[in-house]
Amino acid sequence: MNSLKHIAVPTLFAALLVGLGGCAGMTAQEKSTAVGAGIGAVGGAVLTGGSTIGTVGGAAVGGVIGNEVGKRK
């Protein structure tokens, strides 16, 4: 199980970086939403020990917060 975390965490970060590379044509609000979802997913995974529900929940909460922050820019 521990070796799975050693593979999953770097893969998650790599996917996040590749995904954010496609943000060139996005508005500030869309970028904030995407970044918030990414940070929330990582935070949720870390806080819940890598559970899927924690990761998805963190992404949802982070996306909502990022969306609201992006509205103010």
C-alpha positions as CSV (number, residue, x, y, z in Angstrom):
1,M,0.0,0.0,0.0
2,N,2.8,2.4,0.8
3,S,4.4,1.9,-2.6
4,L,1.1,2.9,-4.2
5,K,1.3,6.3,-2.5
6,H,4.8,6.7,-3.9
7,I,3.4,6.3,-7.4
8,A,0.1,8.0,-7.0
9,V,1.3,11.3,-5.5
10,P,3.9,12.1,-8.2
11,T,1.4,11.0,-10.9
12,L,-1.2,13.4,-9.4
13,F,1.3,16.3,-9.4
14,A,2.4,15.5,-13.0
15,A,-1.2,15.5,-14.1
16,L,-1.8,18.8,-12.4
17,L,1.1,20.4,-14.1
18,V,0.1,19.1,-17.5
19,G,-3.5,20.2,-16.9
20,L,-2.4,23.7,-15.9
21,G,-0.3,24.0,-19.0
22,G,-3.5,24.2,-21.1
23,C,-4.7,27.3,-19.2
24,A,-3.3,29.8,-21.7
25,G,-6.7,30.7,-23.2
26,M,-8.7,30.7,-20.0
27,T,-10.1,33.7,-18.2
28,A,-8.8,34.7,-14.7
29,Q,-11.9,33.1,-13.1
30,E,-11.5,29.8,-15.0
31,K,-7.8,29.7,-14.0
32,S,-8.7,30.4,-10.4
33,T,-11.3,27.6,-10.4
34,A,-8.8,25.1,-12.0
35,V,-6.0,26.0,-9.6
36,G,-8.4,25.9,-6.6
37,A,-9.6,22.4,-7.7
38,G,-6.1,21.2,-8.1
39,I,-4.9,22.5,-4.7
40,G,-8.1,21.2,-3.1
41,A,-7.6,17.7,-4.5
42,V,-4.1,17.5,-3.2
43,G,-5.1,18.9,0.2
44,G,-8.1,16.5,0.4
45,A,-5.9,13.6,-0.5
46,V,-3.3,14.5,2.1
47,L,-5.7,15.2,4.9
48,T,-7.6,11.9,4.3
49,G,-4.7,9.7,3.7
50,G,-5.3,9.4,0.0
51,S,-9.0,8.4,0.0
52,T,-10.9,9.0,-3.2
53,I,-13.8,10.7,-1.4
54,G,-11.4,13.1,0.3
55,T,-9.7,13.9,-3.0
56,V,-12.9,14.5,-4.9
57,G,-14.4,16.5,-2.0
58,G,-11.2,18.6,-1.7
59,A,-11.3,19.3,-5.5
60,A,-15.0,20.4,-5.3
61,V,-14.4,22.7,-2.3
62,G,-11.3,24.1,-3.8
63,G,-13.0,24.7,-7.2
64,V,-15.8,26.6,-5.6
65,I,-13.4,28.7,-3.5
66,G,-11.2,29.4,-6.6
67,N,-14.3,30.4,-8.6
68,E,-15.3,32.9,-6.0
69,V,-11.8,34.3,-5.7
70,G,-11.6,34.6,-9.5
71,K,-14.8,36.7,-9.6
72,R,-13.0,39.4,-7.6
73,K,-10.1,39.8,-10.1
